[in-house]
C-alpha cells in the first residue's frame, strides 16, 4: 500500500513510517484505510459509486473509506462455476442396472 500523503511504500505497518498517516482502520492490520488526496473524494473513482451500491453514511463525500475499490483499475472477472466432467454417475447407474438385472433372474 502506498501512503497517500507522502508516497512511501510501507509494507505491514498500521501507519506510514515517514509521515505518520494512518493506513489501517482502527489499528487493525487486516483492514486497509484508503485516504483521498487533499481536496478530492474517494467516491468519484470508487466501484461502489459507479454501480450505486454504496450505503456508507459519508457517501458521496468520503475522504476515508475501508471498502474503496478503484474503478480505474482492471478487476478480476467474476467467478463462474464449472462442474467437473465426471463419469462417476454413469458407473453408479451401470452398477444399479446390473444389480437389478441380477435380482430379477
C-alpha positions as CSV (number, residue, x, y, z in Angstrom):
1,X,0.0,0.0,0.0
2,X,1.3,3.5,-0.9
3,X,0.9,6.3,1.6
4,X,-1.5,8.9,0.0
5,X,0.3,11.7,1.9
6,X,4.0,11.2,1.1
7,X,4.2,8.3,-1.4
8,X,6.2,6.0,0.9
9,X,5.5,2.3,0.4
10,X,5.0,0.8,3.9
11,X,4.8,-3.0,4.0
12,X,2.9,-4.2,7.1
13,X,2.7,-1.1,9.3
14,X,-0.6,0.4,10.5
15,X,0.8,3.9,10.0
16,X,3.3,5.4,7.5
17,X,6.8,5.3,9.0
18,X,7.7,8.6,7.3
19,X,4.8,11.0,7.9
20,X,2.6,9.1,10.4
21,X,-0.5,8.9,8.2
22,X,-2.8,6.1,9.5
23,X,-3.1,3.4,6.8
24,X,-5.1,0.7,8.7
25,X,-8.6,1.2,10.0
26,X,-8.7,1.4,13.8
27,X,-5.2,0.0,14.0
28,X,-6.3,-3.4,12.7
29,X,-3.6,-4.8,10.4
30,X,-6.0,-6.6,8.1
31,X,-8.3,-3.6,7.2
32,X,-6.9,-1.0,4.8
33,X,-7.9,2.6,5.3
34,X,-7.9,4.3,1.9
35,X,-7.5,8.1,2.1
36,X,-8.2,10.6,-0.7
37,X,-5.6,13.3,-1.7
38,X,-6.3,16.7,-0.2
39,X,-9.3,18.3,-1.9
40,X,-10.6,15.1,-3.5
41,X,-13.1,12.5,-2.6
42,X,-12.8,8.7,-3.0
43,X,-16.4,8.2,-4.2
44,X,-15.8,9.8,-7.6
45,X,-13.5,6.8,-8.6
46,X,-15.0,4.1,-6.5
47,X,-16.6,0.9,-8.0
48,X,-19.4,1.1,-5.5
49,X,-20.3,4.6,-6.6
50,X,-20.5,3.6,-10.2
51,X,-22.9,0.7,-9.6
52,X,-24.8,2.7,-6.9
53,X,-24.4,0.1,-4.2
54,X,-22.5,2.1,-1.6
55,X,-24.5,2.6,1.7
56,X,-21.9,4.2,3.9
57,X,-23.1,7.2,5.9
58,X,-20.5,9.6,4.5
59,X,-21.3,8.8,0.8
60,X,-20.7,10.6,-1.6
61,X,-18.2,12.9,0.1
62,X,-16.0,10.2,1.7
63,X,-12.3,11.1,2.1
64,X,-11.5,7.9,4.1
65,X,-13.0,4.5,3.4
66,X,-12.3,0.9,4.2
67,X,-14.3,-0.5,1.3
68,X,-12.8,1.6,-1.6
69,X,-12.2,-0.2,-4.9
70,X,-10.7,1.9,-7.6
71,X,-12.9,1.7,-10.7
72,X,-10.0,2.8,-12.9
73,X,-8.0,-0.4,-12.3
74,X,-8.9,-3.6,-14.0
75,X,-10.9,-6.0,-11.9
76,X,-10.8,-9.8,-11.8
77,X,-13.5,-11.5,-13.9
78,X,-16.4,-12.9,-11.8
79,X,-16.1,-16.5,-10.7
80,X,-18.1,-18.9,-12.7
81,X,-18.9,-22.4,-11.5
82,X,-17.9,-25.2,-13.9
83,X,-18.8,-28.7,-12.8
84,X,-16.1,-31.3,-13.3
85,X,-16.6,-33.8,-16.1
86,X,-17.3,-36.9,-14.0
87,X,-18.2,-40.3,-15.2
88,X,-19.0,-41.4,-11.6
89,X,-22.7,-41.1,-12.0
90,X,-22.6,-43.3,-15.2
91,X,-20.7,-46.0,-13.3
92,X,-23.2,-45.8,-10.4
93,X,-26.1,-46.1,-12.8
94,X,-24.5,-49.1,-14.5
95,X,-24.0,-50.9,-11.2
96,X,-27.6,-50.2,-10.2
97,X,-28.7,-51.6,-13.6
98,X,-26.6,-54.7,-13.3
99,X,-27.9,-55.3,-9.7
100,X,-31.5,-55.0,-10.8
101,X,-30.9,-57.4,-13.7
102,X,-29.2,-60.0,-11.4
103,X,-32.0,-59.6,-8.9
104,X,-34.8,-60.3,-11.5
105,X,-33.2,-63.5,-12.7
